[in-house]
Amino acid sequence: VQLQASGGGLVQAGDSLRLSCVAVDRALSSYTMGWFRQAPGKEREFVAAIGWSHDETYYADSVKGRFTISRDNVKNTLYLQMNSLKPEDTAVYYCNAAPYYWGLGTLVTVSS
């Protein structure tokens, strides 16, 4: 599965961004999809996931209530709506089609 993530950028604390991840060669509907992030000098960490069968969602505690993961199977796209961004959300964000497929990351920088 080839995944293309986009939507990152430089924003101020409190702003919102929406990340997108498009699968260019295969339908996403049969995959559990997720977002992960890696901040400078830190390991990659889980952010959010959405199940393939019932669209059940899971979030890291650090983003719960601020981020929303969703998918549009018609558009073959995964989204991450990020609200109330904080400087500690600064990272490269990666989309994942579980378990093996990763997109190139998109950089999110949140200034204080």
C-alpha contacts under 8 A as a table, 3 or more apart, distances in Angstrom:
res1	aa1	res2	aa2	distance
1	V	23	A	6.60
1	V	24	V	7.48
1	V	25	D	6.12
1	V	26	R	5.87
1	V	97	A	7.62
1	V	101	Y	6.09
2	Q	23	A	5.59
2	Q	24	V	5.70
2	Q	25	D	6.06
2	Q	26	R	7.60
2	Q	101	Y	7.42
2	Q	102	W	7.65
2	Q	103	G	6.78
3	L	21	C	6.27
3	L	22	V	5.57
3	L	23	A	4.60
3	L	24	V	6.41
3	L	95	C	7.35
3	L	96	N	7.89
3	L	101	Y	7.67
3	L	102	W	6.50
3	L	103	G	4.44
3	L	104	L	7.31
4	Q	21	C	5.26
4	Q	22	V	5.17
4	Q	23	A	6.45
4	Q	24	V	7.49
4	Q	103	G	5.44
4	Q	104	L	6.45
5	A	19	L	7.07
5	A	20	S	5.52
5	A	21	C	4.13
5	A	22	V	6.49
5	A	94	Y	7.11
5	A	95	C	6.69
5	A	103	G	6.19
5	A	104	L	6.44
5	A	105	G	6.28
5	A	106	T	6.11
6	S	19	L	5.76
6	S	20	S	5.31
6	S	21	C	6.38
6	S	105	G	7.92
6	S	106	T	5.75
7	G	17	L	7.12
7	G	18	R	6.00
7	G	19	L	4.48
7	G	20	S	6.08
7	G	106	T	6.96
8	G	17	L	7.21
8	G	18	R	7.69
8	G	19	L	6.35
8	G	106	T	5.26
8	G	107	L	5.08
8	G	108	V	4.77
8	G	109	T	7.81
9	G	107	L	6.20
9	G	108	V	5.03
9	G	109	T	6.11
10	L	108	V	6.18
10	L	109	T	4.72
10	L	110	V	5.95
10	L	111	S	7.39
11	V	15	D	6.27
11	V	16	S	7.75
11	V	108	V	7.88
11	V	109	T	6.29
11	V	110	V	5.03
11	V	111	S	6.25
12	Q	15	D	5.67
12	Q	85	L	7.58
12	Q	86	K	7.98
12	Q	110	V	5.25
12	Q	111	S	4.73
12	Q	112	S	6.07
13	A	84	S	6.88
13	A	85	L	5.28
13	A	86	K	4.98
13	A	87	P	6.26
13	A	110	V	5.76
13	A	111	S	5.77
13	A	112	S	5.31
14	G	83	N	7.03
14	G	84	S	4.15
14	G	85	L	4.90
14	G	86	K	6.47
15	D	83	N	6.28
15	D	84	S	5.57
15	D	85	L	5.61
16	S	81	Q	7.46
16	S	82	M	5.39
16	S	83	N	4.35
16	S	84	S	6.13
16	S	85	L	6.20
17	L	81	Q	6.14
17	L	82	M	5.21
17	L	83	N	6.69
18	R	79	Y	6.76
18	R	80	L	5.53
18	R	81	Q	4.38
18	R	82	M	5.89
19	L	79	Y	5.49
19	L	80	L	4.98
19	L	81	Q	6.43
19	L	82	M	7.87
20	S	77	T	6.60
20	S	78	L	5.66
20	S	79	Y	4.58
20	S	80	L	6.57
21	C	77	T	5.45
21	C	78	L	4.95
21	C	79	Y	6.34
21	C	95	C	6.42
21	C	103	G	7.76
22	V	75	K	7.97
22	V	76	N	6.01
22	V	77	T	4.51
22	V	78	L	6.48
23	A	26	R	6.06
23	A	27	A	6.84
23	A	28	L	6.68
23	A	76	N	6.03
23	A	77	T	6.55
27	A	30	S	7.00
27	A	73	N	7.50
27	A	76	N	6.10
28	L	31	Y	5.49
28	L	33	M	7.82
28	L	73	N	6.57
28	L	76	N	5.79
28	L	77	T	7.43
28	L	97	A	7.56
29	S	52	W	6.07
29	S	73	N	5.63
29	S	76	N	7.45
30	S	52	W	5.46
30	S	53	S	7.52
31	Y	51	G	7.26
31	Y	52	W	5.13
31	Y	97	A	5.86
31	Y	98	A	6.26
32	T	49	A	7.08
32	T	50	I	5.79
32	T	51	G	4.50
32	T	52	W	4.63
32	T	97	A	6.06
32	T	98	A	5.52
33	M	49	A	5.56
33	M	50	I	5.41
33	M	51	G	6.59
33	M	52	W	7.38
33	M	78	L	7.47
33	M	95	C	7.31
33	M	96	N	5.58
33	M	97	A	4.69
33	M	98	A	5.96
34	G	46	F	7.90
34	G	47	V	7.45
34	G	48	A	5.51
34	G	49	A	3.96
34	G	50	I	6.25
34	G	95	C	5.69
34	G	96	N	5.00
34	G	97	A	6.56
34	G	98	A	7.36
35	W	46	F	6.58
35	W	47	V	5.41
35	W	48	A	5.26
35	W	49	A	6.29
35	W	80	L	7.62
35	W	93	Y	6.78
35	W	94	Y	5.63
35	W	95	C	4.56
35	W	96	N	6.07
36	F	44	R	6.55
36	F	45	E	5.44
36	F	46	F	4.51
36	F	47	V	4.93
36	F	48	A	7.01
36	F	93	Y	5.72
36	F	94	Y	5.16
36	F	95	C	6.35
36	F	96	N	7.50
37	R	44	R	5.41
37	R	45	E	5.43
37	R	46	F	6.61
37	R	47	V	6.67
37	R	91	A	5.82
37	R	92	V	5.42
37	R	93	Y	4.26
37	R	94	Y	5.85
38	Q	42	K	6.22
38	Q	43	E	5.85
38	Q	44	R	4.25
38	Q	45	E	6.24
38	Q	91	A	5.19
38	Q	92	V	5.29
38	Q	93	Y	6.58
39	A	42	K	5.35
39	A	43	E	7.22
39	A	44	R	7.33
39	A	90	T	6.32
39	A	91	A	4.13
39	A	92	V	6.35
40	P	91	A	6.85
46	F	59	Y	7.99
46	F	60	A	6.51
47	V	59	Y	5.86
47	V	60	A	5.16
47	V	63	V	7.03
48	A	57	T	7.23
48	A	58	Y	5.42
48	A	59	Y	4.35
48	A	60	A	6.20
48	A	68	T	7.97
48	A	69	I	6.50
49	A	57	T	5.61
49	A	58	Y	5.15
49	A	59	Y	6.64
49	A	69	I	6.83
50	I	55	D	5.39
50	I	56	E	5.47
50	I	57	T	4.45
50	I	58	Y	6.48
50	I	69	I	6.77
50	I	70	S	6.95
50	I	71	R	7.87
51	G	54	H	6.17
51	G	55	D	4.66
51	G	56	E	5.07
51	G	57	T	6.42
52	W	55	D	5.77
52	W	56	E	7.92
53	S	56	E	7.83
55	D	70	S	7.97
57	T	69	I	7.16
59	Y	63	V	6.62
59	Y	64	K	5.66
60	A	63	V	5.67
60	A	64	K	6.16
61	D	64	K	5.17
63	V	66	R	5.44
63	V	67	F	5.60
64	K	67	F	6.18
65	G	68	T	7.75
66	R	82	M	6.15
66	R	83	N	5.15
66	R	84	S	6.15
66	R	85	L	7.76
67	F	80	L	6.68
67	F	81	Q	5.48
67	F	82	M	4.47
67	F	83	N	6.01
68	T	80	L	5.64
68	T	81	Q	5.04
68	T	82	M	6.61
69	I	78	L	7.53
69	I	79	Y	5.68
69	I	80	L	4.59
69	I	81	Q	6.39
70	S	78	L	6.01
70	S	79	Y	5.21
70	S	80	L	6.55
71	R	76	N	7.61
71	R	77	T	5.80
71	R	78	L	4.39
71	R	79	Y	5.88
72	D	75	K	5.43
72	D	76	N	5.80
72	D	77	T	5.32
72	D	78	L	6.41
73	N	76	N	4.53
73	N	77	T	6.40
74	V	77	T	7.84
82	M	85	L	6.58
85	L	89	D	6.47
85	L	110	V	6.79
86	K	89	D	5.38
86	K	90	T	7.58
86	K	110	V	6.14
86	K	111	S	7.76
86	K	112	S	7.48
87	P	90	T	5.64
87	P	109	T	7.34
87	P	110	V	4.66
87	P	111	S	5.62
87	P	112	S	5.93
88	E	110	V	7.56
89	D	108	V	7.53
89	D	109	T	7.49
89	D	110	V	6.72
90	T	107	L	7.74
90	T	108	V	5.37
90	T	109	T	4.58
90	T	110	V	5.44
91	A	107	L	6.00
91	A	108	V	5.52
91	A	109	T	6.60
92	V	105	G	5.56
92	V	106	T	5.38
92	V	107	L	4.28
92	V	108	V	6.03
93	Y	105	G	5.13
93	Y	106	T	5.25
93	Y	107	L	6.16
93	Y	108	V	7.08
94	Y	102	W	6.83
94	Y	103	G	5.94
94	Y	104	L	6.31
94	Y	105	G	4.49
94	Y	106	T	6.66
95	C	102	W	5.89
95	C	103	G	5.46
95	C	104	L	7.77
95	C	105	G	7.33
96	N	99	P	7.30
96	N	100	Y	7.48
96	N	101	Y	5.56
96	N	102	W	4.63
96	N	103	G	6.50
97	A	100	Y	6.57
97	A	101	Y	5.02
97	A	102	W	6.51
98	A	101	Y	6.34
